Amino acid sequence: MRLRINVQLDYGLARPCDLLLQIEAAAIPGQRIVQAQLDLSTCQHFARVPAQDHVGERIWLRKEGQLLVDYRATVAIERIVRDVASLPALPPHRLPGETVQYLLPSRYCPSHQFTDFVNERFGHLAGGARLAAMRDWVAGHLAYVPGSSHSETTAADTFHAGQGVCRDYAHLLITLARAGEIPARYASVYAPGVTPPDFHAVAEVFLGGQWHPVDATGMAQAAEMAVIGVGRDSGDVAFLTAFGPLYFRSQSVEVTAL
């Protein structure tokens, strides 16, 4: 299928500021960029750099005053979708080196705190069956409540609060997966049907020798996602990171299935 993506950002900066922008769909296996255009207000500096795991690109900007971003793209999703519940997991000592960091705790995913819980709740399962049970547990345990979390909310906070948004669902599933010795990373994606329309977050898990997107919110399907970037958690894949003060003026994200 094809997705049409339309994003507009409008932010203000009171003084010169360095910015890291990551909003473009990545050109990676499983998705093909049919057409894309990125328009920015004039910047003092513009440079593209590889993103985490070389999935997509980040853009360094230096800007003062008003930052206007207009991104439009058409992306063909050609991903082979597998039922994760049927996939095997590799034991840690057989994992590729690049996946090892995704077994370890990170800022928003304190997986070391959940080892006992995972062993007690999911210890009778293995591989993809364990991951699928974790996904279903997160979906049933959390209520989707816009505004219920903030930029410092961790998976542990979400676990105890029992509510969150897509970022929190992804962080909690990633945390449980890592505690269960399944590599898991955070993916920022575009997907139709996300309510409210916005940048969306899902988990990606390493099963059967490949990465597979899994959305515990149930709003996005693997065959309908365009990946922007990946990382240990949301701190690695923010759509806009400012190294200085900035203020929000307006923002819109529209994703349509063609």
N, C-alpha and C positions, 0 to 999 in steps of 0.2 A: 504494500500500500504506500501511498504518498501523503506526506504531511505538508501543509502550508503554515509557515511560522511568521509571525508579525510581532515585533517587540519594539517598544518605545520607552526610553528612559529620559528623565529630566531631573537633574540634580544641580544644586548650587554649591559653589566653593568660594569662601570669603577671601582666601589667599591661595597662592600657588600650592598645588598638592600633587603628589604622586598617586596614581591609581592603577589597580590591576583589574582588568576586565576579562570576563570569560562567559560569553553568552552565545557563541557560535556553535552550531551542531558540528560534531567532530566527523572528519572523514576517516572512517574506520571500517573494517570488515563488518558486514551486516547492515550498513546504512550508507547510502550514496547521496552526495550533495548534487542535486540536479541543477539548482540555481541558487545563488546567494549574493546579497548585497549588504554592505555595512557602511552606513554614513554617520560621521561624527562631526560635531562642531570643531572648529579649528583648535588644535592642541599644540603646545610647545614641543612635545615629544610624542612619538608613536613608534613602537617596536613590538614585533611578534616574538614570542618565546614558546618553546614546547611546554605543554602542561604535564601534570602528574602522569606517569607511566606512558607518556607520549600519546595520550588520548586527548585529542584536540589541542588547541592553542590558547595561551593567555596573551593579553595585549597590555604592555606597559604604556601608560599615558602620563603626561604632566600637563596640568590644566589649571586655569584660574577662571573665576566667573561662573558661567552657566555651561554645564555639560549636557549636550543633547546627543542621544544615540538612537539610531533607527536601523534595525536589523530585519531583513526580510529574506526568507529562504524557502525552497522546496526540497524536501528530503525524501528519498525512496527508501523505505524500510524493507530490507531483504534478509533479515535475521532468521536463522533456523531456530525455531522454538522447540524446546524439549520440556517434558514434564519433569521438574526437578525432583519430585518424589521418587522417580525411578532411577536416578543417577547415583553412582557410587562416589564415595569420598576417598581421597588418598590419605594414607596415614601421614602425619607430619614429616617423618624422615624422608618421604618420597615426593614432597612438594617441590615445585620449581622455586628457585631462589627468589624470584620477583614476587612470589605470593607470601613470603614469610612475614613481611611487615603487617599483613592483614590478618595474622593470627594474634597479634599483640595488642594490648590496650592502647587507646589513644585519648585525646583530650575529652571528647564527648562520649566515648565508648569504653567505660571502665570494665572490660570483660573479666578481669581478675576477681571482681566482686561477685560474679554470678556463677562461678564454677560449681558450687554446691547446689544452687538452685537448678542449674541445667542437668546435673547428674541425677538429681532426685526426680525432676519432671520429665526429662527426655532421655535418660540414660538407657532405657530399654530399646531405643531406636538407634539406627545407624544411617550414615550417608544422607542421601536426599530425603529419605523418609523422616529423619530427625529434623532436617531443615524445614520441610513442609509442615511438620507439627509445630515448630517454632513460629512459622509465619501465621498459622491459624490461631495460635495462642495469642500472639500480639494483636491480631485483628479482633479477637474476642475480648481481650483484656482492656484495650484502649478505646476511648471515645474520641472521635475527631471533633475538636473544639477550636475554631480559629481564635487566635489571640491568647491561647492558654499557656504558651511557653514564650521564651525569649532567647536572646543570643547566647546566654550562659547556661541554658538548660541542658543537662546531661541525660544519658539513657537511664541512669539511676534515679534521677528526679522524675522522669517520665514513668518509670516502673511504679514508683510510689504514688504518683498523682493519678495514674490511670486515664490520662487524657493527653492530647497533643495534636500536632499537625504533621504533615508528611515527613518533615525533617525528623521529628521525634519517633515516628513509626520506623523510619529507616535506621536511626541510631540504635533503637532497642533491638531490632532484628539482627543488626550487625553485631551488637554486643553479645547476644545469646549465641549466635553462630560461632563467633570466636571462642567463647567459653566452651563450646562443644567441639572445638578443634576443626572447624570448617572456616577456611579463609573467607573473609567478607569485607567488602569495601563500599563506600558511599558513592552513588552516582547521581549527578544532576541531569535531568532529562526534560525534554518537551514531550507532552502527550495530550491528545484530545480528551475531552470529558473530565478534565481536572476541575474540581469545584472548590473554591473560586479559581478562575483561570490565573495561572501563575507559573513560575519555575517550579518544577516538581522534583521530589527526591525519592529514590528507591534504593534498595540494597542490591549489590551484585555479589553472588556467591560462587566460589570455585569448586565445581563438582564435575566429575567425568572428564577432567582435564581441561575444562573451559570455564569462562565466566558467564553467568546467567543472571539477568535482571529479575528481581522479585519485589513486588509491591505489596506490602502488608495492608495498605489502605484499600486495596481492591479497585482503585480508580483507574489505574493504567495497566494495560496488557503488554507483555513483552514484544508482541508483534506490532505494536503501535507506539513505541518509544523511540525518540531520537536522542541519543546520549550527547551531552555537552562536555562533561568531564567526570573524572573519578578521583577519589582520594581516601585517606584514612577515615575522615569524617567530614562534616560540613565545613570545617575550617579550611580544608584544602580546595574547596570547589565553590566558594562564594562567587556569585555573578559579578559583584563589584566590591573590591577591597580598597579602602582609602587610607593612605598613610598621612592623615591630617583631617581636619574637620570638614564635613560636607553636610548638606541638608537636603531632605527629600522634597521634591516639588510634585512630580507625578510619575506614574509607571503603568504600563499595560503590556500584557502578554496574551496573544491569541494564537491558538493552535487548532487547525482545522484538518480533518481527514478528507482527502480528495477522492 
